[in-house]
């Protein structure tokens, strides 16, 4: 059955709309990282994306809507890492591999890491979004950690150990993406040190 004029006109338009939305997000992510959120206008984002300011506003009501979408995309990118490791039976190896994957993803996507974890969140909707995405991940890793620790370990102690591991993870990641040469770090060296810290924390009383 031949295509109607209507189907010919709508499909390219839809594709162009999706592509433009992605260009706007990419431009905003790049400019926010370079100049800071407060110093970037919607006009500049539109110019960088190769569209009119009005076209940018058709996709995003304002800068807040733009950064909220970028944050959500960044959160989800890091939040779904553990889902790829469900096939790993050993909980210790599952946790260690999740740390490795997290660091490698952050090193390969530093803008996204900064946006998700280093940019202060003052908007209430953004704060609720971060909690909504993060809470089940924390619960998942706490459950894995409890399988690694002795059965008699109180949950409060397990939570403290998880906080220590998370602090090491983010600390090492920040050093890697901000000033690795200053700290004498490569990705592989950071991963080795992170695993050593993990082992010490798990074994400590």
C-alpha positions as CSV (number, residue, x, y, z in Angstrom):
1,X,0.0,0.0,0.0
2,X,1.6,3.3,-1.0
3,X,2.4,5.9,1.7
4,X,0.1,8.9,2.0
5,X,1.4,12.4,1.9
6,X,0.5,12.6,5.6
7,X,2.8,9.7,6.5
8,X,5.6,11.1,4.4
9,X,5.5,14.4,6.1
10,X,5.1,13.4,9.7
11,X,7.8,10.7,10.0
12,X,10.8,12.9,9.0
13,X,9.4,15.7,11.2
14,X,9.2,13.4,14.2
15,X,12.8,12.2,13.6
16,X,14.0,15.8,13.2
17,X,12.3,16.8,16.5
18,X,13.9,13.9,18.4
19,X,17.3,14.8,16.9
20,X,17.0,18.4,17.7
21,X,16.0,17.6,21.3
22,X,19.2,15.5,21.7
23,X,21.3,18.3,20.2
24,X,19.9,20.8,22.7
25,X,20.6,18.4,25.6
26,X,24.2,17.8,24.3
27,X,24.8,21.6,23.9
28,X,23.4,22.3,27.3
29,X,25.5,19.6,29.0
30,X,28.7,20.9,27.3
31,X,28.1,24.5,28.0
32,X,27.1,24.0,31.6
33,X,30.3,22.0,32.2
34,X,32.4,24.7,30.5
35,X,30.9,27.9,31.9
36,X,28.6,26.9,34.8
37,X,24.8,26.7,34.9
38,X,24.3,30.3,36.0
39,X,26.4,31.7,33.1
40,X,24.7,30.0,30.2
41,X,21.5,31.3,28.6
42,X,18.9,29.5,26.6
43,X,19.8,31.7,23.7
44,X,23.4,30.4,23.9
45,X,22.3,26.8,24.1
46,X,20.0,27.2,21.1
47,X,22.9,28.9,19.1
48,X,25.2,26.0,20.0
49,X,22.6,23.4,19.1
50,X,22.0,25.1,15.7
51,X,18.4,26.1,16.2
52,X,16.4,29.2,17.1
53,X,15.7,30.1,20.7
54,X,12.0,29.6,20.1
55,X,12.7,26.0,18.9
56,X,14.6,25.3,22.1
57,X,11.7,26.5,24.2
58,X,9.3,24.2,22.3
59,X,11.3,21.3,23.7
60,X,12.2,22.7,27.2
61,X,10.2,25.4,29.0
62,X,13.3,26.9,30.6
63,X,16.9,26.1,31.8
64,X,15.5,24.4,34.9
65,X,13.6,21.9,32.8
66,X,16.8,21.3,30.7
67,X,19.1,20.6,33.6
68,X,16.4,18.5,35.3
69,X,16.3,16.3,32.2
70,X,20.1,16.2,32.0
71,X,20.3,15.2,35.7
72,X,17.7,12.5,35.2
73,X,19.6,11.0,32.2
74,X,22.8,11.1,34.2
75,X,21.3,9.5,37.3
76,X,19.8,6.7,35.2
77,X,23.1,6.1,33.4
78,X,24.9,5.4,36.7
79,X,21.9,3.9,38.4
80,X,21.3,1.1,35.9
81,X,24.9,-0.2,36.1
82,X,24.2,-2.9,38.7
83,X,21.4,-4.4,36.6
84,X,24.1,-5.8,34.2
85,X,25.6,-7.8,37.1
86,X,22.7,-9.9,38.2
87,X,24.3,-12.9,36.6
88,X,27.3,-12.7,38.9
89,X,26.6,-15.2,41.7
90,X,29.4,-14.2,44.1
91,X,28.2,-11.0,46.0
92,X,31.8,-9.9,46.7
93,X,32.7,-10.0,43.0
94,X,29.4,-8.4,42.1
95,X,30.2,-5.4,44.4
96,X,33.7,-5.1,43.2
97,X,32.7,-5.2,39.5
98,X,30.0,-2.6,40.2
99,X,32.8,-0.3,41.7
100,X,34.9,-0.9,38.6
101,X,32.1,-0.2,36.2
102,X,31.1,3.0,38.1
103,X,34.6,4.4,37.9
104,X,35.1,3.6,34.2
105,X,31.7,5.1,33.3
106,X,32.6,8.3,35.3
107,X,36.0,8.6,33.6
108,X,34.5,8.1,30.1
109,X,31.6,10.5,30.9
110,X,33.0,13.1,33.3
111,X,30.3,15.8,32.4
112,X,27.6,13.4,33.3
113,X,29.3,12.4,36.6
114,X,29.8,16.1,37.6
115,X,26.2,16.9,36.8
116,X,24.8,13.9,38.7
117,X,27.0,14.0,41.8
118,X,29.0,17.2,42.0
119,X,26.4,19.9,41.0
120,X,24.5,21.2,44.1
121,X,20.8,20.4,43.8
122,X,18.5,23.2,45.3
123,X,15.3,22.5,43.3
124,X,12.9,20.4,45.4
125,X,11.8,18.4,42.4
126,X,15.4,17.6,41.5
127,X,16.1,16.6,45.1
128,X,13.1,14.2,45.1
129,X,14.2,12.8,41.8
130,X,17.7,12.1,43.1
131,X,16.2,10.3,46.2
132,X,13.8,8.3,44.1
133,X,16.5,7.0,41.8
134,X,19.2,6.6,44.5
135,X,17.2,4.9,47.3
136,X,16.7,1.5,45.5
137,X,20.3,1.4,44.4
138,X,21.5,1.9,48.0
139,X,19.2,-0.8,49.2
140,X,20.5,-3.2,46.5
141,X,24.1,-2.6,47.5
142,X,23.4,-2.8,51.2
143,X,21.7,-6.2,50.5
144,X,24.8,-7.4,48.6
145,X,27.1,-6.2,51.3
146,X,25.2,-8.0,54.0
147,X,25.7,-11.2,52.0
148,X,29.5,-10.5,52.1
149,X,29.6,-9.7,55.9
150,X,29.3,-12.2,58.7
151,X,25.6,-13.1,59.3
152,X,25.8,-11.6,62.8
153,X,26.7,-8.1,61.5
154,X,24.1,-5.5,62.7
155,X,22.4,-3.6,59.9
156,X,23.7,-0.3,61.3
157,X,27.3,-1.6,61.0
158,X,26.6,-2.7,57.4
159,X,25.3,0.8,56.6
160,X,28.4,2.4,58.0
161,X,30.6,0.2,55.9
162,X,28.5,1.0,52.8
163,X,29.0,4.7,53.5
164,X,32.8,4.2,53.8
165,X,32.9,2.3,50.6
166,X,30.8,4.9,48.8
167,X,33.0,7.7,50.2
168,X,36.1,5.9,48.8
169,X,34.4,5.4,45.5
170,X,33.4,9.0,45.0
171,X,36.7,10.3,46.4
172,X,38.7,8.2,44.0
173,X,36.4,9.1,41.1
174,X,36.7,12.8,41.8
175,X,40.5,12.6,41.9
176,X,40.5,10.7,38.6
177,X,38.3,13.1,36.6
178,X,39.7,16.4,38.1
179,X,43.5,16.0,38.6
180,X,44.7,12.5,38.1
181,X,48.3,13.6,37.4
182,X,48.4,15.6,40.6
183,X,47.5,12.4,42.6
184,X,49.7,10.1,40.5
185,X,46.7,8.1,39.4
186,X,45.7,6.1,36.4
187,X,42.3,4.4,36.1
188,X,43.8,1.0,36.7
189,X,45.8,2.2,39.7
190,X,42.7,3.8,41.1
191,X,40.7,0.6,40.7
192,X,43.4,-1.4,42.5
193,X,43.5,1.0,45.4
194,X,39.7,1.1,45.5
195,X,39.5,-2.7,45.7
196,X,42.1,-2.7,48.5
197,X,40.0,-0.2,50.4
198,X,36.9,-2.3,49.9
199,X,38.7,-5.4,51.3
200,X,39.9,-3.4,54.3
201,X,36.5,-2.0,55.1
202,X,34.8,-5.4,54.8
203,X,37.4,-7.1,57.0
204,X,37.5,-4.4,59.7
205,X,35.7,-4.8,63.0
